[in-house]
Amino acid sequence: MHPRSLLPRALLLAGLVAAVSRLFAAAPADPLLGRWGLALPNGSAGWLELKAEAGWVDGSILWGGGSVLPLASVTLEGRAVTATRVREVERKDAAGRVVRRQQLTETVTARLEGDELRGTRVVPRPNGQGFDRTEFTGRRLAPLPPRPDLAAVRFGSPVMLFNGRDLTGWVAQEPRLANAWGVADGVLVNRPPAREPGKPAARTANLRTSAEFTDFRLTLEVSVPARSNSGVYLRGLYEVQVADSHGKALDSHNMGAIYSRLTPAVAAEKPAGEWQTLELTLVDQHATVVLNGRVIIDNQPLWGVTGGALGWDPLRPGPILLQGDHGPVSYRNLVLRPVQR
């Protein structure tokens, strides 16, 4: 055969080898490695990440509310995973003195069935009498899109989310709870009842827009009293923390943080009670936060939802949700500009 006739076959073979190499490079070494969105009971959402390190496996989990937490151990076996998380509890005597500290270990076991993760979380009861078991399912999350070029993003006409007169366009997320939201002097206010000494705080509803959105830029003003706390959920998935954190060291739970996920680069919050401005941009699962004119989070990736999210799927449209069950807060001038595709 003439050497020239071999050239097309050689090029074809090289192309096939390159394609197969890319396929294996893109696929995880283990079918369980990666990020998973978790569907929990009662419509709650969670998140699980499993990743290979140098000779061992690590992971993090978000279960409903609260923060993303590291796992104490992760063990893979075929298409099954067993993970644990340890928390410390204090044992007190009748006078309230700590007499013993114990560690309670919760266990998460799951198996990959087809493309769905099916599992159980087992948590020991604090009194040492039995366990609480919760079943869940999980779906693998797609790789994040590339970091967007925000200079090239086109935003549409402004949408006034709050008319300054009433709650038109807003509904309680939990209709069975007391609703402490209202309007006073053109301001959207949340005024939950004061906590009674010795009793847990009464839960009140969060407030969400009736409309749902995909990617956008949201601007608003907010005033949070001393020691109070709220949050702005982008698409109902990612909480931008609203809190009295002036003067505190940088933390992923401070004002303007993406709760427990992204820590502000600089501290830009004002003292409690002052009006503060937020510019929040969500594009292609990346977030930018400008607090009081300073960029504190610059086009950073959102690897998963935050505690209290309305769902686990980062591709679904969702509302703007204002957290109302943590304390008093005031909002005004909420304006959203959707991304034009």
Buried (B, 14 or more C-beta within 10 A) or exposed (E): EEEEEEEEEEEEEEEEEEEEEEEEEEEEEBBBBBBBBBBBEEEBBBBBBBBBEEEEBBBBBBBBEEBBEEBBBBEBEEBEBBBBBEEEEEEEEEEEEEEEEEEBEBBBBBBBEEEBBBBEBBBBEEEEEEEEEBEBBBBBBEEBEEEBEBEEBEBEEEBEBBBEEEBEBBBBBBEEBBBBBEBEEEBBBBBBEEEEEEEEEBBBBBBBBEBEBBBBBBBBBBBBEEEBBBBBBBBBBBBBBBBBBBEEEEBBBBBBBBBBBBBBBEBBBBEBEEBBBBBBBBBBBBBBBBBBEBBBBEBBBBBBBBBBBBBBBBEEEBBBBBBBBBBBBBBBBBEBBBBEE
